[in-house]
Every structure is written in C-alpha cells, then in structure tokens.
C-alpha cells in the first residue's frame, strides 16, 4: 500500500510488516505505520484495565487536607465542581473533558472498534454500519491530542509539594488508582495506530497516476489527514476521501499559515494578562493575597522547593514563551521560503515536532490551580480561589496547540521559488527516495 507522509508529502510504498515492526518515511523519518505485537489483545487488555482504574479513581477519596485540627477531603470530581462554584465554568469544563470525559470516550471507542475489527477479521463479513464505523474512527483520532491524564497527574504532584509545608496531606485510594490509570492510558494510546486500524475495516482504494517518490507538489493526489488514503486531485471544494469520507484539503501553505499565525497571535495576546493578573487568591486568617505565575515560582524557591519551582517555571513560563517564539520563527521561515534544502527542512521539522509535543505540558499550572482550589477550602482560616489569569493561561495553551495543529509542515519541503499551492513538479533528485525504512 502507498501512503503520503503527512509531514513531508513523500509518497511511499509500504511493504508488509511483521508484528513489532514499523515503517518510517525515508525522507523525514516520520513514522508512517506500525504493526503492534498482539495487535488485538494488547489494546483491549489495556483498555479494560484503564476503565477499571478510572472507576476506582472516581469512587473513593482522592486527597485530604488537614491543618490545625480542621480538614477537608475531595474526590476527583470535586475539582471541577469547585471551579464551577467559583464561576469558572470554562476551566471546569476543560478539566472534565481533558482528564475524564475524553479519555473515557477514547478508551470505550478503542474497545468497541478493536472488538469489531477482530470480529470482521475472523468472520470476514461486510460491516453493515459503514458510516457509523467511519464516524467513530474519525472521532477517536480527533480527541487523542486532548487527552491530558498524564499532565494532570504531574499537576497533582506539584500541588502536593506546594502545600505539604503548610498542612498534612492524605493520599486516598483513588489517588493511587489514578496513578495507575495515567500510566495505562499512555500505554494504550501508544498501541493504537491510525493507518493499521483503518485497514482492518476498509482497504485502501488504489489510485492510478500516483507513484513512489511523488510528493504533494506533483499536483496528482491529495493525502487524507484522517486515514492516509491517497485520493485523486479533487474537482470541487467539498470533495471527500474515497475511504473514510473525511473532507479533503488540497495543500495550500498560505491558508495553513494564516490559521497558524491567527491562533499564535491570539495566544500572545492572552499571555500578557496571564502573567500580569493573579493565577489564584489565597485567604489566610481573613486576609486575601493574590499570586501570579512568577510570584508562585519565587515563593517556592524561597521555601526551598526549588525542584518544583523549576518545574513550574519550565511549564508555565519558559515552555509557553519558547513555543511561541519557536512557532513564530518557523512560520516566518516558511513564509519567507529562504532555504528549503533537505537538511534545513529536516532541522525545522524536528523543531516543529518538539514544540508540538511539549505544548500540552503547559497545562500543568492550570491543573495545579484546580487541585489547590478544590482541596484548600477551610473558610476564612485558609482557602484558595482561582484568579483571572487561570482562564487566560488556559486559553494560551489551547491556542498554541491549535496553532501547531493548523500548521502544515509540508511547506518546509517546497523547492525555493515554487508556488505555495499544489501546482509544481518535484525535482528529479528528490524522487529517488522511494524505499521506506522498516525497523523493530
């Protein structure tokens, strides 16, 4: 089968893979497809274990907070309920969706789709609900980038360190179940391959006129971003994929850059109030004190918790700023089209991959605020409430993620002087890269 690499646009003919092998693009190194060992049993086993641990995480006390004989105990759902109480519905919804709803929906979809795929493989019957299966597969991979169970766990650990010097913290049974749940979710996600799963239901449709070594600049095909099916060039603006019925998007780097720049500029605008206004308010013996992101880092450093201060500084200050500057530089270089040689393109692509990967970890500070607000509620003796910067910072993280997702890295591989749209011929020197690298 042939797959068009979504990061450099090279069309590669994939050989048959054995279990445990994966095929990578020979030009940019992007993983095209992987064949997981025990492909049906392992994802299902991890998925069932995830649901069990999630149920346990929601069924028992999560954390307890005790100071001067007064205490407060919360469950995992209390964090969202408390944010709702302080009229922070957006943060409450964000917490519920990224930590509970989306992960649970993802695991249920994995179990259903893999069960159905197993039945199809053994029985060999034609799926009756074809449109329903296609819809579920598309939903599965759309919500995958927004699973933040592991980020929330780090936020919980940071929260415990921040208040451990002020009070006694108790770890409930749900806390330990959630730790296992986080590990299991990460492992389950790593076992799911988009191209492999689509192949279990719908075979790729052969398209004439497309050959090994073609690219997105050859103006003879469009690769589907949902299922990797190679489609002929669409004749209408509303063309859909031959295999999964997803909307096809003809390569247009200028359109991609416009969306990427728009989201990035919006994130920069919200980053200013996110640093100027308090992230949270602390009430102690009737006195209220606001704490900004940088102020919280300085306070932790003075308390001797420099490792946690470093984590907060990296996640909430350094990473967002570094990501915004890096994305701006990449977008500028893509728009300028100064040097798109293979070596330069690979370096920029690696930098883009890194910024896209680390962007979600900036959500740590939002989850820290959510845990502290839910846990520290002892009326006027000691209480914490969210500040206006919390919502602004959450918007910053979401917009930077959307900016990276909107950007099409194939723009790095446009030969200098060529058009931004699919109307150019690939240099003959690049068409020799046709053999994918396959390794364990």
ZIKA-V241983 format. One record per residue. PHI is phi in degrees with one decimal (none if undefined). BURIAL is 1 if it has 24 or more other ideal C-beta (glycine too) atoms within 12 Angstrom, else 0. Layout:
PHI;BURIAL
PHI;BURIAL
//
This chain:
none;1
-106.5;1
-130.8;1
-92.5;1
-59.7;1
-77.4;1
-106.5;1
-130.7;1
85.2;1
-72.8;1
-85.2;1
-126.7;1
-88.7;1
-88.2;1
-76.1;0
-68.4;0
-103.9;1
-86.5;0
-61.7;0
93.4;0
-101.6;1
-142.8;1
-110.0;1
-116.0;1
-63.5;1
-72.4;1
-95.1;1
-117.8;1
84.3;1
-68.3;1
-70.1;1
-89.4;1
-158.3;1
-134.4;1
-107.5;1
-74.0;1
-67.5;0
50.4;0
-63.1;1
-93.7;1
-71.1;0
-66.2;1
-60.0;1
-66.6;1
-63.3;0
-66.7;1
-64.5;1
-63.7;0
-62.4;1
-62.2;1
-65.1;1
-63.9;0
-67.1;1
-65.8;1
-60.2;0
-66.0;1
-65.8;1
-95.7;1
-98.5;0
-128.1;1
-58.0;1
-95.3;1
-143.2;1
-132.7;1
-132.6;1
-133.2;0
-149.2;1
52.7;0
80.2;0
-104.5;0
-139.8;0
-148.2;1
-127.0;1
-129.4;1
-103.3;1
-65.0;1
-76.1;1
-64.0;1
-60.9;1
-69.0;1
-64.1;0
-69.3;1
-62.1;1
-64.1;0
-62.8;0
-89.1;1
60.4;0
-112.1;1
-63.2;0
-63.7;1
-66.5;1
-63.3;1
-65.6;0
-60.6;1
-64.9;1
-63.7;1
-71.2;1
-78.8;1
-105.5;1
-120.5;1
-68.3;1
-62.3;1
-61.0;1
-63.9;1
-63.3;1
-62.5;1
-64.6;1
-62.3;1
-64.5;1
-60.9;1
-61.9;1
-66.2;1
-67.9;1
-71.9;1
-64.0;0
-65.5;1
-64.2;1
-63.2;0
-67.7;0
-64.1;1
-65.3;0
-82.9;0
-84.4;0
77.7;0
-85.2;0
-82.7;0
-66.9;0
-78.3;0
-90.4;0
-63.3;0
-65.3;0
-67.3;0
-63.3;1
-62.1;1
-62.8;0
-66.0;1
-64.7;1
-65.6;1
-63.1;1
-55.4;1
-87.5;1
-76.5;0
-88.0;1
-58.0;1
-64.8;0
-101.8;1
-82.8;1
-125.3;1
-63.2;1
-66.6;1
-65.6;1
-63.6;1
-62.2;1
-62.7;1
-62.0;1
-63.7;1
-63.6;1
-64.1;1
-61.5;1
-63.4;1
-68.6;1
-65.0;1
-112.0;1
-64.9;1
-78.8;0
-99.0;1
-158.4;1
-90.7;0
-110.0;1
-109.0;1
-100.5;1
-81.2;1
-62.3;1
-67.0;1
-61.8;1
-68.6;0
-64.8;1
-68.8;1
-59.7;1
-66.0;1
-60.0;1
-62.5;1
-63.4;0
-66.6;1
-64.5;1
-59.8;1
-67.7;1
-62.4;1
-62.5;1
-67.1;0
-89.5;1
-97.9;1
-114.1;1
-62.7;1
-63.6;1
-62.4;1
-65.5;1
-61.0;1
-64.2;1
-70.3;1
-104.2;1
-135.1;1
-70.3;0
-65.9;1
-88.3;0
-62.7;0
-123.6;1
-77.4;0
88.5;0
-113.4;1
-130.2;0
-55.6;1
91.1;1
-66.8;1
-134.7;1
-66.3;1
-89.8;1
-84.9;1
60.6;1
-125.8;1
-164.1;1
-134.6;1
-84.4;1
-78.0;1
-76.4;1
-90.7;1
-127.6;1
70.4;1
-68.3;1
-85.2;1
-114.5;1
-65.6;0
-57.7;1
-70.0;0
-102.4;0
-129.3;0
-78.5;0
-116.4;0
-69.1;0
-125.1;0
-63.7;1
-65.8;1
-103.0;1
-110.8;1
67.8;1
-74.4;1
-67.4;0
-88.1;1
-124.2;1
-66.8;1
-59.3;1
-147.3;0
-63.8;1
-63.6;0
-64.9;0
-62.1;1
-65.9;1
-61.8;0
-65.5;1
-62.2;1
-64.7;1
-61.0;0
-64.6;1
-67.0;1
-63.8;1
-62.4;1
-65.9;1
-64.7;1
-61.2;0
-75.3;1
-69.5;1
-66.7;0
-66.5;1
-63.7;1
-100.0;1
-86.5;0
-91.6;1
-65.6;1
-76.4;1
-156.8;1
-111.7;1
-112.5;1
-103.6;0
-134.7;0
55.4;0
86.8;0
-101.2;0
-106.6;0
-135.5;0
-87.8;1
-134.8;1
-83.5;1
-61.6;1
-66.8;1
-63.2;1
-65.8;1
-65.0;1
-64.2;0
-63.5;1
-63.5;1
-64.3;0
-67.5;0
-76.9;0
93.7;0
-91.0;1
-67.3;0
-62.7;0
-69.5;1
-60.3;1
-67.1;0
-61.8;1
-64.2;1
-61.5;1
-67.2;1
-74.6;1
-103.7;1
-119.7;1
-69.0;1
-63.0;1
-59.9;1
-66.4;1
-63.2;1
-66.4;1
-65.5;1
-65.5;0
-66.1;1
-62.9;1
-61.8;1
-66.7;0
-64.3;1
-65.0;1
-63.2;0
-64.6;1
-65.5;1
-73.3;0
-74.4;0
57.0;1
-78.4;0
-150.9;0
-116.2;1
-67.1;0
-60.3;1
-64.8;0
-66.2;0
-61.8;1
-65.2;1
-62.5;0
-68.9;1
-66.3;1
-63.1;0
-65.2;1
-64.5;1
-59.1;1
-66.1;0
-66.3;1
-67.0;1
-71.5;0
-84.3;1
-59.8;1
-66.8;1
-72.6;1
-68.4;1
-72.1;1
-55.5;1
-64.0;1
-66.4;1
-69.4;1
-61.2;1
-61.4;1
-61.6;1
-66.9;1
-65.5;1
-64.6;1
-72.4;1
-83.4;1
-93.0;1
-138.6;1
-117.3;1
54.6;0
-80.5;0
-67.6;1
-161.7;1
-154.4;1
-129.1;1
-129.4;1
-72.7;1
-98.8;1
-65.5;1
-68.7;1
-62.3;1
-67.2;1
-61.6;1
-69.4;1
-61.5;1
-64.8;1
-58.5;1
-63.5;1
-64.4;1
-68.3;1
-67.1;1
-64.7;1
-65.1;1
-63.0;1
-65.1;1
-69.1;1
-75.6;1
-74.1;1
-101.4;1
-68.0;1
-65.7;1
-65.2;1
-65.2;1
-105.2;1
-80.9;1
-56.8;1
-58.8;0
91.1;0
-85.5;1
-73.6;0
-73.9;1
-102.3;0
-78.9;1
-143.6;0
-123.4;1
-97.0;0
-76.7;1
-60.4;0
-62.3;0
-68.5;0
-87.1;1
-77.7;0
-81.2;0
-83.7;1
-122.9;1
-103.4;0
-73.3;1
-84.9;1
-120.2;1
-149.8;0
-72.5;0
//
